[in-house]
Amino acid sequence: MAKDECKCEACPEWPLSMADMMTNLLCFFVLLVSIANFDESKFEEAVKAMGETFGGQVSQATVTERHLVQFDKEQSIQGIKEALRALFRKKEKIYTVASKDKGLLITIPTKNIFKYKKSEFNSRAQYILERIAIIMDQIRFPVRIEGHTDDSPPKAKKYPTNWELTVAQSSAIGRFFIEHGMPTKSLTVMAYADTRPLVDPEIAKAKPNEKQKNQRIEIFISSLVPEETNTAKK
């Protein structure tokens, strides 16, 4: 007697069709991004929606900006300036940049990164530091991060003086850059407390708003040719 054929229920085909459709949509989305001049605010909303759809988060700095910055080992200081302009909106007053000692000095008011007189990042810190980290990840010039503040005492008890505060602030930024790919051998972290004010303390007493200028993070990028490049040329 012949055995009866198994009459198991066939696997539905819609999951495969759904997977194909999602893959096609993702490819189409990437294509649009690569060829279009997009509205940034709408694009950020789309990136957020993609992260929710696929059960994770999509780094906006990685998706929207990293392709704007492509350094070789001998990238010029001028190229770094242009990269900063590409990574930040023109109307944003996040940093100032100036040439100094044959290098580049990026000055960021502490209030743009940290909570007042503390070393904890505020809500804007990730947006700012992620974009600068894109540059830090790709250059091989020596970089020095300096912490500066005014003469008012720290708010948190764990910082007895402004020395401890500025050490913690500059170290936090250095650690962020290293975690985002910057070589540790390229980085130096320093702290100056309130010993190098931009605004004289006597003037700051009369103009409290000017006093805030002394609270800052300075990132100095040396224009020295990277060590491995010098070695290669010998």
C-alpha positions in Angstrom: 0.0 0.0 0.0 1.5 3.3 -1.0 2.3 5.8 1.7 0.1 8.9 1.9 1.9 12.1 0.8 2.5 14.6 3.6 0.0 17.4 3.3 2.0 19.9 5.4 1.0 23.5 5.1 3.4 25.3 2.7 5.5 28.2 4.0 3.8 31.5 3.0 5.7 33.5 0.4 4.9 37.0 1.8 7.9 37.2 4.2 10.3 36.7 1.3 8.5 39.4 -0.7 8.6 41.7 2.3 12.3 41.2 2.8 13.0 41.9 -0.9 10.9 45.0 -0.8 12.7 46.4 2.3 16.1 45.7 0.7 15.1 47.5 -2.5 13.8 50.4 -0.5 17.0 50.7 1.4 19.1 50.6 -1.8 16.8 53.3 -3.3 17.2 55.5 -0.3 21.0 55.2 -0.4 20.9 56.1 -4.1 18.8 59.2 -3.5 21.2 60.4 -0.8 24.2 59.9 -3.1 22.9 62.0 -6.0 20.5 64.6 -4.5 20.8 67.9 -2.7 18.6 67.0 0.2 16.9 69.1 2.9 19.0 68.3 6.0 16.2 68.5 8.6 14.0 66.1 6.5 16.9 63.8 5.9 17.6 63.6 9.7 14.0 62.6 10.3 14.3 59.9 7.6 17.5 58.6 9.2 15.8 58.4 12.6 12.8 56.6 11.0 15.2 54.1 9.4 16.8 53.4 12.8 13.4 52.7 14.3 12.3 50.5 11.4 15.4 48.3 11.5 15.5 48.1 15.3 18.6 50.1 15.9 20.2 53.6 15.7 21.8 55.1 12.6 24.6 57.6 13.3 23.7 60.8 11.4 27.3 62.0 11.4 28.4 58.7 9.8 25.7 58.6 7.2 25.5 62.3 6.2 28.9 63.8 6.8 31.7 61.2 6.8 31.8 61.1 2.9 32.5 64.9 2.9 35.9 64.4 4.6 38.5 62.3 2.9 42.0 63.1 4.1 45.3 61.7 2.9 48.3 61.5 5.2 49.5 65.0 4.2 46.2 66.8 4.3 46.8 70.5 4.7 45.6 72.7 7.5 43.5 74.6 4.9 41.8 71.3 4.1 40.8 70.9 7.7 39.3 74.3 7.7 37.2 73.4 4.7 36.2 70.1 6.3 34.9 72.0 9.4 32.8 74.3 7.2 31.4 71.3 5.4 30.5 69.5 8.6 28.7 72.4 10.4 25.9 74.6 9.2 27.0 78.2 8.4 24.7 79.8 10.9 25.9 77.7 13.8 28.2 79.5 16.2 29.8 76.4 17.7 33.5 77.2 17.3 36.1 79.7 16.1 39.1 78.7 14.1 42.4 80.6 13.6 45.9 79.9 12.4 48.5 79.7 15.2 52.1 78.6 15.4 52.0 77.0 11.9 49.0 75.0 12.9 45.3 75.4 13.4 43.5 76.4 16.7 39.9 75.4 17.1 38.2 77.1 20.1 34.9 75.8 21.4 33.1 77.6 24.3 32.7 75.1 27.1 28.9 75.8 27.3 28.6 74.2 23.9 29.9 70.8 25.2 29.6 70.6 29.0 27.1 71.4 31.7 28.1 74.6 33.5 31.4 74.1 35.4 31.1 70.4 35.2 32.7 67.6 33.1 29.5 65.9 32.0 28.5 66.4 28.4 25.4 68.4 27.7 22.7 67.6 25.0 24.7 69.3 22.2 28.0 67.6 22.9 27.5 64.5 20.8 26.4 66.4 17.7 29.5 68.6 17.9 32.1 66.1 18.9 31.0 63.4 16.4 31.6 65.8 13.5 35.0 66.9 14.8 35.9 63.2 15.5 35.4 62.5 11.8 38.4 64.8 11.2 40.4 63.5 14.2 39.9 59.9 12.9 41.5 60.6 9.5 44.3 63.1 10.2 47.7 62.0 11.5 48.9 65.4 12.7 49.7 65.9 16.4 46.7 67.2 18.3 46.6 68.9 21.7 43.4 69.4 23.6 43.5 72.1 26.3 40.9 72.8 29.0 40.5 76.4 30.2 38.0 78.0 32.6 37.4 81.3 34.5 38.3 82.0 38.1 34.9 81.0 39.5 34.9 77.8 41.5 33.6 74.5 40.1 30.0 73.5 40.8 30.6 69.8 41.6 32.3 68.8 44.9 34.4 66.2 43.2 36.5 69.0 41.7 38.2 70.8 44.5 39.7 73.3 42.2 39.5 74.4 38.5 42.6 72.3 37.8 40.7 69.1 38.4 37.8 70.4 36.4 39.8 71.3 33.3 41.7 68.0 33.5 38.4 66.1 33.5 36.9 68.2 30.7 39.9 67.9 28.3 40.3 64.2 29.2 36.6 63.5 28.4 37.0 65.0 24.9 40.2 63.1 24.3 38.6 59.9 25.3 35.7 60.6 23.0 38.0 61.1 20.0 40.0 57.9 20.8 36.7 55.9 21.1 35.8 57.2 17.6 39.0 56.1 16.0 41.7 58.7 16.7 45.2 57.2 17.2 46.3 57.7 20.9 49.9 58.5 19.9 48.6 61.6 18.1 46.9 63.1 21.1 48.0 65.2 24.0 45.6 66.4 26.8 46.4 69.4 28.9 44.7 71.6 31.5 45.3 75.2 32.5 42.5 75.9 34.9 42.1 79.8 35.0 45.7 80.6 34.3 45.4 81.6 30.7 42.3 83.8 30.4 41.2 85.3 27.1 39.6 88.2 29.0 41.5 89.9 31.7 40.0 89.1 35.2 39.6 92.8 36.0 37.6 93.4 32.8 35.6 90.3 33.4 34.5 91.6 36.8 32.9 94.6 35.2 31.5 92.6 32.2 30.2 89.2 33.4 29.3 88.2 29.8 32.9 88.6 28.8 34.0 86.4 31.6 32.4 83.4 30.0 34.8 83.6 27.1 37.5 82.2 29.5 35.5 78.9 29.7 36.7 77.1 26.6 38.2 74.0 25.0 41.0 74.6 22.6 42.0 72.0 20.1 45.4 72.7 18.5 46.3 70.7 15.3 49.9 71.0 14.4 50.9 71.4 10.8 54.0 69.2 11.3 54.3 66.4 8.7 53.3 63.1 10.3 56.1 61.0 11.6 55.4 58.0 9.4 55.3 60.3 6.3 58.8 61.7 7.1 60.2 58.2 7.6 58.7 57.1 4.2 60.5 59.9 2.4 63.9 59.2 3.7 
